[in-house]
Amino acid sequence: MAFEDITFLAEDSVKLAAWFIPAEGSDKLIICNHPATLNRYGFPGHLKPWSDFQDIKVKFGKIHKALHDASYNVLAYDMRNHGESDGIADKAWGQGFHDEFKDVLAAFDYVKSRDNLKTMKIGLFNPCAGGGAAMHAMTERPEDFEDVKAFVCAQPASINIMSKVALDAMGLDSFQEALAEEVRGLALTEMTPHLHAGNITIPTYIVQNRDDVWTIPDDVQETYDLIPGKEKKLHWLEDGDTQRFIGYNFFGEHPETMIEWFDRHIK
């Protein structure tokens, strides 16, 4: 695929790195970001030391290629503190619920700044923390989403739930309160899409690995249930694999339902 290396600035002057992948003759654009600890490329879980964290190679390029082949332009950016984008001075990160929403809005502002993009019909592929950032942005600047046609999100996450699951698995459930006290700038209870899902006004498709040991199904189900309207879809992966990152590869390996969702709503 032909592509452009580009950069743009968030409102707090954080420089974000991105790829623009054009689809000749198309007036449709999908803006993509990524989960925490990954970047626009994905995750090199086939290599040390990353395999010690999760030994799955995530290739978002497969998603970009599937979208490109379906005649979608693609803008894929690294969020702050990730990939080739700038890190901020204190390295603060809120899993999408701190200043990461500014990255989502910066991508919109960049699109509006380019004559060949500003009239395009827009969809979002924003997984996990990237999806949380998008939901947060919908709360902060809802007017930017009035013309967004569709939203696809793999595995939205509540960090208060995930931290409890992790501590329980280590037999350290009594330390949940102590952990919460150590979090600075943003309470654990604020790091959840539950606070923003009610502001989603666009057709939304969520996928989640049901047996993901890093979370519980009820958390994702609650996010889904809080989304108003009927134009929404939740797909559970049911193959018994407990690794979270298989959910990030799902749309790359099985792009048909993602493409169908975008085709249905972006016309």
C-alpha positions as CSV (number, residue, x, y, z in Angstrom):
1,M,0.0,0.0,0.0
2,A,1.2,3.5,-0.7
3,F,1.2,5.7,2.4
4,E,2.3,9.0,3.8
5,D,4.2,9.5,7.0
6,I,2.6,12.5,8.7
7,T,2.5,14.3,12.0
8,F,0.0,16.6,13.7
9,L,-0.4,18.4,17.0
10,A,-2.9,17.9,19.8
11,E,-4.2,21.0,21.5
12,D,-1.6,20.7,24.3
13,S,1.2,20.6,21.6
14,V,1.9,16.9,21.8
15,K,3.1,15.8,18.4
16,L,1.5,12.6,17.1
17,A,2.9,10.4,14.4
18,A,0.6,8.7,11.8
19,W,0.3,7.0,8.5
20,F,-2.2,8.1,5.9
21,I,-3.1,5.3,3.5
22,P,-5.0,6.6,0.5
23,A,-7.7,4.7,-1.4
24,E,-7.9,6.3,-4.9
25,G,-11.3,7.6,-5.7
26,S,-12.8,7.0,-2.3
27,D,-14.6,9.6,-0.2
28,K,-14.6,7.4,2.9
29,L,-12.1,7.5,5.7
30,I,-11.5,5.3,8.8
31,I,-9.4,6.8,11.6
32,C,-7.6,4.2,13.6
33,N,-5.7,4.2,16.9
34,H,-4.7,1.4,19.3
35,P,-4.7,-0.1,22.8
36,A,-2.3,0.8,25.6
37,T,1.2,-0.8,25.3
38,L,0.6,-1.2,21.5
39,N,0.9,1.3,18.6
40,R,-0.4,1.7,15.1
41,Y,1.7,-1.2,13.9
42,G,0.4,-3.5,16.6
43,F,2.5,-5.5,19.1
44,P,5.7,-7.6,18.6
45,G,4.6,-10.4,21.0
46,H,6.6,-12.9,19.0
47,L,9.8,-11.3,20.2
48,K,11.5,-10.9,23.6
49,P,10.9,-9.0,25.9
50,W,7.4,-8.2,24.6
51,S,6.5,-11.9,24.6
52,D,6.9,-11.9,28.4
53,F,3.9,-9.5,28.5
54,Q,1.7,-11.3,25.9
55,D,3.2,-13.8,23.4
56,I,0.9,-12.8,20.6
57,K,1.9,-10.8,17.6
58,V,-0.7,-8.2,16.8
59,K,-0.7,-6.8,13.2
60,F,-3.0,-3.9,12.7
61,G,-1.6,-3.7,9.2
62,K,-4.0,-6.5,8.3
63,I,-6.9,-4.3,9.4
64,H,-5.5,-1.3,7.4
65,K,-5.1,-3.5,4.4
66,A,-8.6,-4.9,4.6
67,L,-10.0,-1.4,4.9
68,H,-7.9,-0.2,2.0
69,D,-9.0,-3.1,-0.2
70,A,-12.6,-2.2,0.6
71,S,-12.0,1.3,-0.7
72,Y,-11.5,3.1,2.6
73,N,-8.8,5.7,3.1
74,V,-7.0,5.0,6.4
75,L,-5.5,7.4,9.0
76,A,-3.7,5.4,11.7
77,Y,-1.9,7.3,14.5
78,D,0.2,6.5,17.5
79,M,-1.3,7.9,20.7
80,R,0.8,10.0,23.1
81,N,3.4,8.0,25.0
82,H,3.3,5.3,22.3
83,G,5.1,4.4,19.1
84,E,6.7,7.4,17.3
85,S,4.4,10.0,19.0
86,D,5.7,12.3,21.6
87,G,5.7,11.3,25.3
88,I,4.5,14.0,27.7
89,A,6.8,15.3,30.4
90,D,5.4,13.2,33.3
91,K,4.5,10.2,31.1
92,A,1.0,10.4,32.6
93,W,-1.4,7.9,31.0
94,G,-5.0,7.3,31.8
95,Q,-6.0,4.4,29.5
96,G,-8.0,6.8,27.4
97,F,-9.6,8.7,30.2
98,H,-7.0,11.4,31.0
99,D,-5.7,13.6,28.2
100,E,-5.7,10.9,25.5
101,F,-9.0,12.2,24.2
102,K,-7.1,15.2,22.9
103,D,-5.3,12.8,20.5
104,V,-8.7,11.7,19.1
105,L,-9.7,15.3,18.5
106,A,-6.3,16.1,17.0
107,A,-6.9,13.5,14.3
108,F,-10.3,15.1,13.5
109,D,-8.6,18.6,13.4
110,Y,-6.0,17.2,11.0
111,V,-8.6,15.8,8.7
112,K,-10.4,19.1,8.6
113,S,-7.1,20.9,7.7
114,R,-6.6,18.9,4.5
115,D,-8.6,19.8,1.4
116,N,-8.6,16.2,0.2
117,L,-9.9,14.8,3.5
118,K,-12.2,17.4,5.1
119,T,-15.3,16.4,3.2
120,M,-14.8,12.6,3.6
121,K,-17.3,10.4,5.4
122,I,-15.7,9.2,8.6
123,G,-15.7,6.0,10.6
124,L,-13.6,5.0,13.7
125,F,-11.6,1.9,14.4
126,N,-10.5,2.5,18.0
127,P,-9.8,-0.6,20.2
128,C,-9.4,-0.8,24.0
129,A,-7.8,2.4,25.4
130,G,-8.1,4.0,22.0
131,G,-11.8,3.3,22.2
132,G,-12.0,4.7,25.7
133,A,-10.3,7.9,24.4
134,A,-12.8,8.2,21.7
135,M,-15.7,7.8,24.1
136,H,-14.1,10.4,26.4
137,A,-13.8,12.7,23.4
138,M,-17.5,12.2,22.6
139,T,-18.2,13.6,26.1
140,E,-15.7,16.5,25.8
141,R,-16.5,17.6,22.3
142,P,-19.7,15.9,21.0
143,E,-20.0,18.3,18.1
144,D,-17.0,16.7,16.4
145,F,-18.9,13.3,16.2
146,E,-22.0,14.6,14.6
147,D,-20.8,13.5,11.1
148,V,-19.0,10.3,12.2
149,K,-20.9,7.4,10.7
150,A,-19.7,4.3,12.6
151,F,-17.5,3.2,15.4
152,V,-15.8,-0.2,15.8
153,C,-14.2,-1.0,19.2
154,A,-12.3,-4.1,20.2
155,Q,-12.4,-4.8,23.9
156,P,-13.2,-1.6,25.7
157,A,-11.7,-1.8,29.2
158,S,-12.4,-0.5,32.7
159,I,-9.1,-0.2,34.5
160,N,-10.8,-0.4,38.0
161,I,-12.1,-3.8,37.0
162,M,-8.9,-5.0,35.4
163,S,-6.8,-4.0,38.4
164,K,-9.2,-5.9,40.7
165,V,-9.0,-9.0,38.5
166,A,-5.2,-8.9,38.5
167,L,-4.9,-8.5,42.2
168,D,-7.5,-11.3,42.8
169,A,-5.5,-13.6,40.6
170,M,-2.3,-12.9,42.6
171,G,-4.2,-13.4,45.9
172,L,-3.8,-9.7,46.7
173,D,-7.4,-8.7,46.7
174,S,-7.0,-6.9,50.0
175,F,-4.6,-4.4,48.3
176,Q,-7.2,-2.9,46.0
177,E,-7.7,0.1,48.2
178,A,-4.0,0.6,48.5
179,L,-3.5,0.5,44.8
180,A,-6.3,3.0,44.3
181,E,-4.6,5.4,46.7
182,E,-1.4,5.2,44.7
183,V,-3.0,6.3,41.4
184,R,-2.4,10.0,40.9
185,G,-4.4,12.6,38.9
186,L,-7.2,10.3,38.0
187,A,-9.1,8.0,40.3
188,L,-9.3,4.3,39.3
189,T,-13.1,4.6,39.3
190,E,-12.9,7.3,36.6
191,M,-10.9,5.0,34.3
192,T,-13.9,3.3,32.7
193,P,-16.0,3.7,29.6
194,H,-19.1,3.3,31.7
195,L,-18.9,7.1,32.4
196,H,-19.0,7.9,28.7
197,A,-20.9,5.1,26.9
198,G,-24.2,7.0,27.4
199,N,-22.8,9.8,25.2
200,I,-22.2,7.5,22.2
201,T,-24.6,8.6,19.4
202,I,-23.1,6.7,16.5
203,P,-23.6,3.0,15.4
204,T,-21.2,1.0,17.5
205,Y,-19.8,-2.5,17.0
206,I,-17.9,-4.1,20.0
207,V,-16.0,-7.4,20.0
208,Q,-14.7,-9.0,23.2
209,N,-12.9,-12.3,24.1
210,R,-15.3,-13.8,26.7
211,D,-12.5,-15.8,28.4
212,D,-10.1,-12.9,28.6
213,V,-8.4,-13.4,32.0
214,W,-7.6,-9.7,32.3
215,T,-11.2,-8.7,32.8
216,I,-14.8,-10.0,33.2
217,P,-17.6,-10.3,30.7
218,D,-19.9,-8.2,32.8
219,D,-17.7,-5.1,32.4
220,V,-18.0,-5.1,28.6
221,Q,-21.6,-6.1,28.8
222,E,-22.3,-3.0,31.0
223,T,-20.5,-0.7,28.6
224,Y,-22.6,-2.1,25.7
225,D,-25.8,-1.8,27.7
226,L,-25.1,1.8,28.5
227,I,-24.9,2.8,24.8
228,P,-28.2,4.4,23.9
229,G,-30.1,3.6,20.7
230,K,-30.5,0.4,18.8
231,E,-27.7,0.7,16.2
232,K,-25.2,-1.4,18.2
233,K,-23.7,-4.8,18.1
234,L,-21.7,-6.9,20.6
235,H,-19.8,-10.0,19.4
236,W,-18.3,-12.5,21.9
237,L,-15.3,-14.6,20.9
238,E,-16.0,-18.0,22.3
239,D,-13.1,-20.2,21.5
240,G,-11.9,-20.6,25.0
241,D,-8.5,-18.8,24.6
242,T,-7.8,-16.8,27.7
243,Q,-5.3,-14.3,26.1
244,R,-6.6,-10.8,25.7
245,F,-4.6,-9.9,22.6
246,I,-6.5,-12.4,20.4
247,G,-9.3,-9.9,20.5
248,Y,-7.1,-7.3,18.9
249,N,-6.3,-9.6,16.0
250,F,-9.9,-10.6,15.4
251,F,-10.8,-7.9,12.8
252,G,-7.5,-8.4,11.0
253,E,-8.1,-12.2,10.7
254,H,-11.9,-11.8,10.1
255,P,-12.5,-8.4,8.6
256,E,-15.8,-9.3,7.0
257,T,-18.1,-8.1,9.8
258,M,-16.1,-4.9,10.3
259,I,-16.3,-4.1,6.6
260,E,-20.0,-4.9,6.6
261,W,-20.6,-2.6,9.6
262,F,-18.7,0.3,7.9
263,D,-20.4,-0.4,4.5
264,R,-23.8,-0.4,6.1
265,H,-23.4,2.9,7.9
266,I,-20.9,4.9,5.7
267,K,-22.7,5.6,2.4
